[in-house]
């Protein structure tokens, strides 16, 4: 009979085996190639090679380590598609992730977005179970709160407004989910190259201010024209139709060069947000951290009723990048399962310990 080492060191390595397996499973779910074009695979592999571990797990671990009770996490989302209609992708995923950060870390999610995004975002947050406080002053007294702040002012005044907000919010971390990211010329684009700079609030200034002040930054995107995608800038320029040549005349392409501490690239940005929430559930051993599929439908229905639309079709329907809510709610339930099953047993199995020993030997 083979004798299995059960030393503390091996047990810790076995736990790492489980961590990587869970993160890998969540990443695979979040990177299903539903468009069938192969682009996501290339972008994901680039981000993964730089991160060195599953992206959703890396983001969840970084946020869990950084955020403490009542610390603020700045969240940037909302892609107008077109003005005044925000697309569901990013907005609904951010609501799911905000609820997870509040439950897992006790954090206070603070959103800053265009005025046109506020109603749909607030409805999504309520669907996820959070109470939407009217401002930062009210939030400390509200249970399970989130704050939504409209960003107003012209482009000339944006840097000063961003600097003031950064000092006021003083977040420990900043998460951008499907948030438009400016290219090297300071212009914003849809994925296929249409210039939408006139419709977008330049929240890159706010992101850069809080990053400079030491906030952890996480960028979640799916096509490289989003804030925080600097880690995949070169591959987006090379491998997407408008990455290097947008055709609008600005000469900068759609790729965003602004980096993040952790870059998460998934098939739709929402799925990256779900995946980070799932990994937070795993890290805290709390199934309630990731909302249920039924709660997700409340998030989506609330957002659409308040003005959000599906980006590709532009219908006021509960789809994310053309994928219906039935699939997305099943995906969330599947993520809930894949972070729960590996931790059901109180001790590591002999097979897991064997694999941990092999890993320590370089096998």
N, C-alpha and C positions, 0 to 999 in steps of 0.2 A: 504494500500500500504506500502511495506517495504521501510524504509528510509535508504539510503546508505550513510555511512560516506565518505566524500570526503576531509578529512583533509590532510595536507601535509605529515604527517607521514604515513597515509594509502596509499596515492599516491606513496610514495617511496617504500612501501612494495609491492604494485601492480607491480611496475617496476621490482622488484626482482622476482616476480612470472613469469613475461614475460622472464626475463633473464634465469631462470632455465628451462622454457619450451623450449626456443630456444636451449639452450645448450643440453638438453635432446634429442630433435629431431635430432640435428646434431650428437650427440654420437650414437644414434640408427642407423642412416644411415651409419656411419663409422664402425659400428660393426656388420653389416649383416654377418651371418656365411656362406660365400660362399663356404668354404671348406666342410662344413657339418660335422665337427669333434667335435664340442663342446669345443675345447680347449680355443679358444679366450674368450668365455663367462667367464670361470673360471679366466683367467688372468685379464680380464677387471674388473670383480667384485672386485678383490683384489686391483687393482689400484684405483678404484672408492671409495672403502671403506676408503682408506687412504687419498684420496684427499678431499672427502666430498662433491663434486659437479661434474657436468659434466666435463669430462677431457678436451675436446676441448675448452670449454668456460674458464676453469681455466687457460689454457696455453695462450689463446688469451688475457685475461685480464692482466695476469702477464707481457706479452710482451708489451702490449699497455701502461701499466703504467711505465714500465722501459725505453722504447726506446723513444728518442726524435730526432728531426730533425738532420740528418747527423751523428748521433751516429752509431757506427758499430755493426753489429750483426754477430758473427761468425757462419757459418753454415757448418756442417760436414755431408757428405753423400757419397754414392758410395760403393756398395758391388760388388766386382769383382766375376763373376759367369760363367766361371772361367777367370783368367787373360788371355788376356788383355780386356775382355768384361765386362763392368759394366752392372748390371741388371737395368731395368727401375724403379723398385720399389725403392722409396726413392729419386732417382735422379730427376724424373719428378715431384714428389710431392714437393720436395725442391724448384724447380723452381717456382711452383705455390705459395708456401708460401713466397718465397723471393719477388716476385712481390707484394704480399699482404702487407708485412712489409714495403716495399718502399712506397707504396701508402697510407697505413694507418698511418704510423709513420714517414715517411721521412727518414727511416733508410737506411744505406748502407750495403747490404749483402756482406760479405766476405767469400768465400768458400776456404777451404783447402782440398785437396784430392790427390790421387795417380795420376801420370802423365797420366795413361791410362784412367782416368775418365774425364780429362779436356775437350776434344773435345765434347763429348756427353753432358756434363753438360752445357758448353757454348752455345751449340745449343738449349738446352731446355730453358735456360734463355732468349735467344733472342726470342724464340717462345712465351714466356710469356710477351714480350714487353720491357725487360731490355736491356741496352747496356752493353756489357762486356768490362770493362776497362782492360788494360794490366797489371796494377799494382796499388798499393795503392796511389802512387804519382799522377797518372793520374786521379784517380777516382773523386777527388773533383771538377774537371773541366768538368766532363762528366755528362750530364743529365740522370736521371733515371738509374744510374749505378749499376752494381754488379762487384765484383772482384773474379777471380778464380786463386788461388795460388797452384802450384804443390808442394807436400811434397816429398822431395828427401833426400836420405841419408840412411845408414844402421841402423840397430836396436841399435847398440851401441851408435851412435851419435844422435839418435832420442830425448832423453830427453833434450839435450842442444839445439837442433834445435827447439824443441817445446817451450822451455823457451824464446828463442829469438823472435819467432813468436808471442807468447802471449804478450810480451812487445810491439812489433811493431804494432800489430792489436789493442790491448787494447779495446776489445769489451765490451759493456754494457750487452750483453746477448749472449748466445751460444745455438744453436738449433741443435740437432743431429737427423737425420731422416734416419732410416734404415742404420745406420752406424755400422759396425762390432764393437762389444764390447768384450774386452778380458775377459776370465774367471778368476777365482781366481789364476790360475797358469800363467796368462799372455798369454794364447793361444787363438787363434781365430778359430771359427768353423762355418760351415753351420748348419742349424737347426737340421738336422738329425745326426750330429756328426762328419762329415768329417773335419779334421784339415786343415785349410787354412792359418795358421800363416805366411808361407813364402810369400804369395801373398798380405798381408795386411800391409799398413803403420800404425804404432802404434800411431794413432792420439789420443788415450786415454790420452797420456802425455799432449797434447795440451789442451784437454778438462779439465783435472785436473788443469793445470796451470791457465787457465782463471777463473775456478771456485774458486780456492784459492785466486785469486785477487779480487773476489767479483762479478763476472758476474752472472747474472741469468742463470740457466741452465734448458733446456727443452729437454727431451728425448722422441722420438717417435719410437715405435717398434711394432712388431706383434707376435713374438715368443720367446722373452726373451733373444736372443743371440745378442741383439743390445746394443749399448752404451746408458747409462742412464736408464737402466731397473732394477736398484737395488731395487726399491720398490716392485717388483714382483719376486725377486730372489728365495725365498723359494718355491713359488707356481710353478715357471717354473721348478725348480729341481724336484718337486714332480709330476707334471702333464704332462710333455712333455717327449717323448720317450728318448731323449738324454740329458735332462736338467742336470741330476746328473751324468750320465754315458755315456760319448761320445764314448767310445770304441777305442779312438786313442792312448791310453797309457799315456796321460798326467795326468789323474786322477782328472780332474777338472770339467768335464761336459761342456755343452754349455752355461749355464746361466751366464749372466754378472752381477757382484755385484755392479758395479759403479752406484751411485744414481744420480738423477736429482731433482731440486727444484719442477718441475712438470713432472710427468710421464704420457704419453699418449699412451695407448695400443688400437689398432684397428685391424680390420681384415687384412688389408694390411697397411703398414706404410704410403704409399701414401695417403690413405684415412684419416689418422690422420692429415696429412699436409693440405689436402683440408679442413678438418673440422676446423682447427685452422684459416685458411684463411677466411672461411665462418663466423666464430664468430668475427673476426676482422672487417669484413664487417658490421656485426650487431652492434658492439660497436661504430663504426664510422658513422653509418647511410649512408654508401656509397656503393652502389651496385657494383661499379667498382673495389672495393678492391679484390674481388674474380673474377678471369678471367672467361670468358664465356666458354661454351662447345666447341665452334668453335676455340677459342684461345688455349684451352687445346689440341685439335688435332694438332695444330701447334707445341706445346711443344713436344708432343709424336713423331710426324713424324720427327721433327728435331733431337731429341735424337737418334732415331733408325737409321736414315740416317748417323749419326756421330759415330755409333758403339755400341749403347746400345742394349741389348737383353732382352727377357722375361726370368725371372729367372727359373721357373719350366720347360718350354719347351726348352729353350735355342735357340729358333728361333729368327731371327731378325725381329720381328713383334711388332706392337704397343700395346702390352698387358702388364698388370701389374699383376704379380702373376697368370698368366693364364687367366685373365679377360680382355676381349677385349676393345678397345678404345670406341666403341659405348656405352657400359654400363658405362664406366667411365665418358664419356662426359655427359651422362644423369644424372649420380650421381651428378656431379658438378652443373648442371642446377637445380636439385632438391634441393641441398643445398642452392643455390641462392634464391630459392623460400621460403624455410622454415625460412630463416632469414629475409625475406622481409615481408611476409604476416602478422605476428603478430604486426608489427609496422605501418601498413597502416593508422589506425585511429589516429587522433590527441589527443584523450583522452582515458582513460581506460573505458572499458565497465562496466555496473553494475555487470555482472557476475564476471569479474576479480576483481573488488573492493570487492565483497562479499567473494571471495576466499582469497583475501589478508587479510580481517578481520578474517576469519576462521584460517588462518595460525598464525596470531598474538595471537589468543586465544588458539593455540595449537591444532586446529582441522585439 
